[in-house]
Amino acid sequence: MALATVTESHEVHHHKPTPKTKVRIAVAQDKAFCFYYEDNLDLLRQAGVELVFFSPLEDSCLPQDIGAIYLGGGYPELYAKALSANKKMLTAIKKWAEDDGFLYAECGGFMYLTQGITGHDAIFHPMAGVFPVEAQMQKRCASLGYREIKLNEDCCFGPPGTILRGHEFHYSSIDAMPPEITRVYAVNNDTEEGFRYKNVLGGYMHLHFGFCPQMVTELVTCAEVKKCTNMDISAAKCGSRN
């Protein structure tokens, strides 16, 4: 148990014990990927996750000894040229996905997993190529609003029928996703997304883990299982930021 901290006024504050680390999850964080619900990160830490931050812009490979990758939202379209130029990271992400690594991506992170991004300048920049679609920026907002989601299938967030909540806010659109790519989310705006390829789940939705805390338990369990089989996928002796 953590020691109590005694202030000058003799008030005693009891701090919660730090949970034992169950698994390390790599979290993309730089100028291109900077939007996360802070609650999501806090809930993962409370569940025993060690968050290992890395930069798809600057790092050449993934952090070591991880069980999952979390690619959040942000502005990949503004840094598309630099992201596309970092071939080593794109290759590492693609290899992780193809080798059944567990990866969750939302909005900007999802765009990073497409074949590439065409920005407002009409220039196409290749990306990781996990999903067989391209992303195109639009002048007008493509989607905005709070969303409720029902899981169509079992996934890293729970069994079929699980209800989740989040929001959409993006100026890009994608090509029609091929029918062989599974749609995990049934959204309350009469759309289906939450695209799954192998152990990769991606889409435009920003999910708030606090609405359904059980989804954190499910996610951590999946990361623990995948860690057992993917320890050799994350590059060793890498200069990632830990």
C-alpha positions as CSV (number, residue, x, y, z in Angstrom):
1,M,0.0,0.0,0.0
2,A,1.3,3.5,-0.8
3,L,2.4,5.6,2.1
4,A,0.1,8.4,3.2
5,T,1.3,11.9,2.5
6,V,1.3,14.4,5.5
7,T,0.9,18.0,4.6
8,E,1.9,21.0,6.8
9,S,-1.7,21.3,8.1
10,H,-1.4,17.6,9.2
11,E,-4.1,16.5,6.8
12,V,-3.6,12.9,5.7
13,H,-4.2,12.0,2.0
14,H,-4.4,8.3,1.2
15,H,-3.3,7.6,-2.4
16,K,-4.6,4.6,-4.3
17,P,-2.0,1.8,-4.7
18,T,-0.6,1.7,-8.2
19,P,-2.0,-1.4,-9.9
20,K,0.4,-4.1,-10.9
21,T,1.2,-3.8,-14.6
22,K,-0.6,-6.4,-16.7
23,V,0.4,-5.4,-20.1
24,R,2.1,-2.5,-22.1
25,I,0.1,-0.7,-24.7
26,A,1.8,1.5,-27.3
27,V,-0.1,4.8,-27.7
28,A,0.7,7.1,-30.7
29,Q,1.2,10.6,-29.5
30,D,2.7,13.5,-31.4
31,K,1.5,16.5,-33.5
32,A,-0.3,14.1,-35.9
33,F,-2.0,12.0,-33.2
34,C,-3.0,14.1,-30.2
35,F,-6.7,13.6,-29.6
36,Y,-7.6,11.1,-26.8
37,Y,-10.3,11.2,-24.2
38,E,-8.1,11.6,-21.1
39,D,-10.6,9.4,-19.2
40,N,-9.7,6.5,-21.6
41,L,-6.0,6.7,-20.7
42,D,-6.8,7.0,-17.0
43,L,-9.1,4.0,-17.1
44,L,-6.4,1.9,-18.9
45,R,-3.8,2.9,-16.3
46,Q,-6.3,2.0,-13.5
47,A,-6.7,-1.4,-15.1
48,G,-3.0,-2.1,-14.9
49,V,-1.9,-1.0,-18.3
50,E,1.5,0.7,-18.8
51,L,1.0,3.2,-21.6
52,V,4.1,3.5,-23.8
53,F,4.0,6.6,-26.0
54,F,5.6,6.7,-29.4
55,S,5.6,8.9,-32.4
56,P,4.6,7.7,-35.9
57,L,6.2,10.9,-37.2
58,E,9.6,10.5,-35.6
59,D,10.2,7.0,-34.3
60,S,11.5,4.3,-36.7
61,C,9.9,1.3,-34.9
62,L,7.4,0.2,-32.3
63,P,8.1,0.1,-28.6
64,Q,9.3,-3.3,-27.2
65,D,7.2,-5.9,-25.4
66,I,3.8,-4.5,-26.1
67,G,0.4,-6.3,-26.2
68,A,-1.5,-3.8,-28.3
69,I,-1.3,-0.5,-30.2
70,Y,-3.7,2.4,-29.7
71,L,-3.8,5.0,-32.6
72,G,-6.0,7.9,-31.5
73,G,-7.3,10.9,-33.4
74,G,-5.6,14.0,-34.6
75,Y,-4.5,15.7,-37.8
76,P,-2.7,13.1,-40.0
77,E,-3.7,15.1,-43.1
78,L,-1.6,18.1,-41.9
79,Y,1.4,15.8,-41.5
80,A,0.7,13.4,-44.3
81,K,3.9,14.0,-46.1
82,A,6.1,13.4,-43.1
83,L,4.0,10.4,-42.0
84,S,4.3,8.9,-45.5
85,A,8.1,9.5,-45.5
86,N,8.6,7.5,-42.3
87,K,8.6,4.2,-44.2
88,K,10.1,2.2,-41.3
89,M,7.2,3.0,-39.0
90,L,4.6,2.4,-41.7
91,T,6.3,-1.0,-42.4
92,A,6.3,-1.8,-38.7
93,I,2.6,-1.0,-38.3
94,K,1.7,-3.0,-41.4
95,K,3.8,-6.0,-40.2
96,W,2.1,-5.8,-36.8
97,A,-1.3,-6.0,-38.4
98,E,-0.4,-8.8,-40.8
99,D,1.1,-10.8,-38.0
100,D,-2.2,-10.7,-36.1
101,G,-1.1,-7.9,-33.7
102,F,-3.9,-6.3,-31.7
103,L,-4.5,-2.7,-32.9
104,Y,-7.3,-0.2,-32.2
105,A,-7.5,2.9,-34.2
106,E,-10.0,5.8,-34.3
107,C,-10.5,8.7,-36.7
108,G,-7.0,10.0,-37.6
109,G,-5.5,6.8,-36.5
110,F,-7.9,4.9,-38.8
111,M,-6.9,7.2,-41.7
112,Y,-3.3,6.3,-41.0
113,L,-4.2,2.6,-41.6
114,T,-5.7,3.2,-45.1
115,Q,-3.9,3.0,-48.4
116,G,-3.2,6.7,-48.2
117,I,-4.6,10.2,-47.6
118,T,-5.3,12.8,-50.3
119,G,-5.2,16.2,-48.6
120,H,-6.8,19.5,-49.5
121,D,-3.8,20.1,-51.9
122,A,-5.0,17.0,-53.9
123,I,-1.7,15.3,-53.3
124,F,-1.9,11.6,-52.4
125,H,0.4,10.3,-49.6
126,P,0.7,6.6,-49.1
127,M,0.0,5.3,-45.5
128,A,0.2,1.9,-43.8
129,G,-2.2,0.1,-46.2
130,V,-3.9,-2.1,-43.6
131,F,-7.4,-1.3,-44.9
132,P,-8.0,-1.5,-48.7
133,V,-9.5,2.1,-49.0
134,E,-8.2,5.6,-49.4
135,A,-9.1,8.7,-47.4
136,Q,-9.9,12.0,-49.0
137,M,-10.1,15.4,-47.2
138,Q,-13.3,17.4,-47.9
139,K,-13.9,21.2,-47.5
140,R,-17.0,20.5,-45.4
141,C,-17.4,18.5,-42.3
142,A,-18.3,14.9,-43.3
143,S,-19.8,13.9,-39.9
144,L,-20.3,15.4,-36.5
145,G,-22.3,14.2,-33.5
146,Y,-22.6,12.0,-30.5
147,R,-23.2,8.3,-31.4
148,E,-24.5,5.2,-29.7
149,I,-23.1,1.9,-30.9
150,K,-24.3,-1.7,-30.6
151,L,-21.7,-4.3,-31.3
152,N,-22.7,-6.6,-34.1
153,E,-20.0,-9.2,-33.3
154,D,-17.7,-10.2,-30.5
155,C,-14.7,-7.9,-30.4
156,C,-12.1,-6.4,-28.1
157,F,-14.7,-4.3,-26.4
158,G,-17.2,-7.0,-25.5
159,P,-19.8,-9.5,-26.8
160,P,-22.5,-8.9,-29.4
161,G,-25.2,-6.6,-28.1
162,T,-22.8,-4.5,-26.0
163,I,-23.8,-0.8,-26.1
164,L,-21.0,1.8,-26.4
165,R,-21.0,5.6,-26.8
166,G,-18.7,8.2,-28.4
167,H,-18.7,10.8,-31.1
168,E,-17.7,11.5,-34.7
169,F,-16.0,14.6,-36.0
170,H,-14.1,14.5,-39.2
171,Y,-13.6,16.2,-42.5
172,S,-12.4,13.2,-44.5
173,S,-14.3,10.3,-46.1
174,I,-13.2,6.9,-47.4
175,D,-13.9,4.8,-50.4
176,A,-16.6,2.1,-50.0
177,M,-15.1,-0.5,-47.7
178,P,-15.1,-3.9,-49.4
179,P,-17.8,-6.3,-48.1
180,E,-15.3,-8.9,-46.9
181,I,-14.2,-6.4,-44.2
182,T,-16.3,-7.0,-41.1
183,R,-18.4,-4.2,-39.8
184,V,-18.4,-4.5,-36.0
185,Y,-20.5,-1.4,-35.1
186,A,-24.2,-0.8,-35.7
187,V,-24.4,3.0,-35.2
188,N,-27.6,4.9,-34.3
189,N,-27.4,7.0,-37.4
190,D,-28.2,3.9,-39.6
191,T,-24.6,3.3,-40.6
192,E,-22.2,0.4,-39.9
193,E,-18.5,0.9,-39.3
194,G,-15.9,-0.3,-36.8
195,F,-14.0,-2.1,-39.5
196,R,-12.1,-5.3,-38.6
197,Y,-9.2,-6.8,-40.4
198,K,-7.5,-9.7,-38.5
199,N,-6.9,-8.3,-35.0
200,V,-7.2,-4.7,-36.1
201,L,-10.3,-2.6,-35.3
202,G,-10.6,0.8,-36.8
203,G,-13.1,3.5,-37.7
204,Y,-14.0,7.1,-37.4
205,M,-15.7,6.7,-34.0
206,H,-14.1,8.2,-30.9
207,L,-15.3,5.9,-28.1
208,H,-15.6,7.0,-24.5
209,F,-14.5,4.1,-22.3
210,G,-16.2,5.6,-19.2
211,F,-19.7,4.9,-20.5
212,C,-19.0,1.1,-20.4
213,P,-16.1,0.4,-18.1
214,Q,-16.3,-3.3,-18.9
215,M,-14.9,-2.5,-22.3
216,V,-11.6,-1.6,-20.6
217,T,-11.5,-5.1,-19.0
218,E,-12.2,-6.7,-22.3
219,L,-9.6,-4.6,-24.1
220,V,-6.9,-5.4,-21.5
221,T,-7.7,-9.1,-21.7
222,C,-7.2,-9.1,-25.4
223,A,-4.0,-7.2,-25.1
224,E,-2.7,-9.7,-22.6
225,V,-3.5,-12.6,-24.8
226,K,-2.0,-11.0,-27.9
227,K,1.2,-10.1,-25.9
228,C,1.9,-13.8,-25.4
229,T,2.0,-14.3,-29.2
230,N,3.4,-11.0,-30.4
231,M,6.5,-10.3,-28.3
232,D,8.7,-10.9,-31.3
233,I,6.8,-8.5,-33.5
234,S,7.7,-5.3,-31.7
235,A,11.2,-4.3,-32.8
236,A,14.0,-4.8,-30.4
237,K,16.7,-2.2,-29.5
238,C,14.6,0.6,-30.9
239,G,14.8,4.3,-30.1
240,S,11.2,4.7,-29.3
241,R,10.2,7.0,-26.4
242,N,9.3,5.0,-23.3
